Amino acid sequence: MFEHLNSFCDYLLHEKRYSHHTVTAYKTDIQQFANYCITVYDINEIKVIKHTIVRSWIVNRMEEEDTAKSINRKISSLRSFFNFLKRKKVVQRNPMLKIIAPKIPKRLPEYIREDNIKKLLDNLNEDESYPNFRDRIIVELLYSTGIRRAELIPLSEKDVLTSDKMIKVIGKGNKERLIPLSSHLLRKIKKLIELRDEYFIDNACANIFLTDSGKPVYPKFIYNVVTRLLGTVSTSKKKSPHILRHSFATHLTNNGADINAIKELLGHANLGATQIYTHNSIKKLKEVYSKSHPKARKEE
């Protein structure tokens, strides 16, 4: 069963241009399913897999208390794998056609309130040493542009388009997009680059964001910076870099920004992924109505 897995991963990586992280997740899901087939059904031949076996595995994952989101991802991994095998004529039928994914309960994205974001930015250390200024710009850039942590890490000087007041990022699927920068933030980024060159005199790395030792920042580093700084203004348990992306989108929506424009800024492939932010906006409108409208106050 495993003999086709490497070629499938190569296909995802080089033809579909999925990220290494996504490919690893798909591979892990398929290996988990294959091990289940071998252990429970003593099946090691992909051609004999039926939809009933897949359903049995899904039930097993539910019993192991996997979330609906996790199970849906596993189903998506298997569906892609069997589609690949069918195109290669390894299997004649795709057993996933009879598999219905469980519904995922809707959960509104958490975000930091606008007044807390303002308080954070106002209170951030203005120390012009590279490490302190770097941490400040990490938070400002994530919030002001809504880019993902993975999109921030590889940014270099050539990605800052000064004359256009834009920043170029490479998103999921290696898709490039341009995001506007305020004149204020653009000046700060240019200043950070100057501080970097002063701090690391013999620096050969083009990345804007470096660790204190001059190496490119990494996901955990960004997480620690954001968590530490958000902890000064928010008591929320969630203080990850992604909450700044949620805050960016939610604040734009609450202030009347066009949903299609937000979709482009976030780099979403479809509008459905962006529309979740309108629910927060509707929730806010309901709160304003219940507090302010005479009819609503009388009915309480």
C-alpha positions, 0 to 999 in steps of 0.5 A, spaced: 500 500 500 505 504 501 509 503 494 505 509 491 505 514 497 512 517 495 510 518 488 503 521 490 507 526 495 512 528 489 505 530 485 503 534 491 509 538 492 511 539 485 505 539 481 500 541 485 505 546 489 503 544 496 507 546 502 512 541 505 507 542 511 501 540 507 504 534 504 507 531 511 500 532 513 497 528 507 502 523 508 501 522 515 494 521 514 495 516 509 500 512 513 495 512 519 489 509 514 494 504 511 496 501 518 489 501 520 488 496 514 494 492 515 492 491 523 485 491 523 483 487 516 490 484 514 489 488 508 496 490 504 493 491 497 490 498 495 486 495 490 481 491 495 480 497 499 472 498 500 468 504 502 466 500 508 473 499 510 474 507 510 467 508 514 470 503 519 476 507 520 472 514 520 468 511 526 475 508 529 478 516 529 471 518 532 472 513 538 479 516 539 476 523 539 479 526 533 475 532 532 471 533 526 476 538 523 481 533 523 477 527 520 475 531 515 482 533 513 484 525 513 478 524 509 480 529 504 487 526 504 484 519 502 480 522 497 486 526 493 490 519 494 485 515 491 483 520 485 491 520 484 491 512 484 485 512 479 488 517 474 494 512 474 490 506 473 492 503 480 485 502 482 478 502 478 474 505 483 474 511 488 471 508 495 471 515 497 465 517 493 461 514 498 464 517 504 460 523 507 465 528 511 462 530 518 459 537 519 464 541 522 461 546 528 461 553 526 466 557 531 467 564 530 474 566 530 477 570 536 480 576 535 483 582 539 479 588 540 481 594 537 482 598 543 487 593 545 490 593 539 491 601 539 493 600 547 499 595 545 502 599 539 502 605 543 505 601 549 510 597 545 518 599 546 520 604 542 528 602 543 531 602 537 536 596 538 534 591 532 531 586 537 526 590 540 524 594 534 524 587 530 519 585 535 515 591 534 515 590 527 513 583 527 506 585 531 505 591 527 506 588 520 502 581 522 496 586 524 496 591 519 497 586 513 493 580 515 499 576 513 500 569 515 506 567 520 509 563 514 509 569 509 512 573 514 518 569 515 522 569 509 520 576 507 526 580 504 528 587 502 526 586 495 519 584 497 518 591 500 516 595 494 517 602 496 515 606 490 508 603 490 507 602 498 506 595 497 509 588 500 510 582 496 508 575 499 508 568 497 502 565 500 499 558 500 500 554 493 506 559 492 501 564 490 504 571 490 500 577 492 501 584 493 498 588 500 498 595 501 503 598 506 501 605 510 507 610 509 508 610 517 509 602 517 513 603 510 518 608 514 518 603 520 520 597 515 526 601 512 528 603 519 528 596 521 532 594 515 537 599 517 538 597 524 539 590 521 545 592 517 548 596 523 547 590 528 549 585 523 555 588 520 557 582 516 550 580 515 549 576 508 542 574 510 537 578 506 531 576 510 528 582 514 527 578 520 533 575 524 534 572 531 539 575 535 544 571 533 543 573 525 539 567 523 532 567 519 527 567 524 522 561 525 515 559 527 516 558 534 520 564 535 515 569 532 510 565 536 513 567 542 514 574 540 507 575 539 504 571 545 509 575 550 507 582 547 499 580 546 500 578 553 501 585 556 494 587 553 489 581 552 487 576 557 485 571 552 488 564 552 489 565 545 495 569 543 498 566 537 500 570 531 494 568 527 489 571 532 492 578 529 490 575 522 483 574 525 483 581 528 485 584 521 480 581 518 475 582 523 476 590 524 476 591 516 469 588 516 466 591 522 469 598 519 465 596 512 470 594 508 468 590 502 468 582 503 471 581 496 477 586 498 478 582 504 479 576 501 484 578 496 488 581 502 488 575 506 489 571 500 483 566 500 482 561 495 474 562 495 469 567 498 467 562 503 473 562 507 472 570 508 465 570 510 466 567 517 468 574 519 461 577 517 458 573 523 463 577 527 460 583 524 453 581 525 454 579 532 457 586 533 451 589 530 446 585 534 450 588 540 449 595 538 442 594 537 440 591 543 444 596 547 442 602 543 435 601 540 429 604 544 425 598 542 430 593 544 431 596 551 423 596 552 423 588 550 429 586 555 
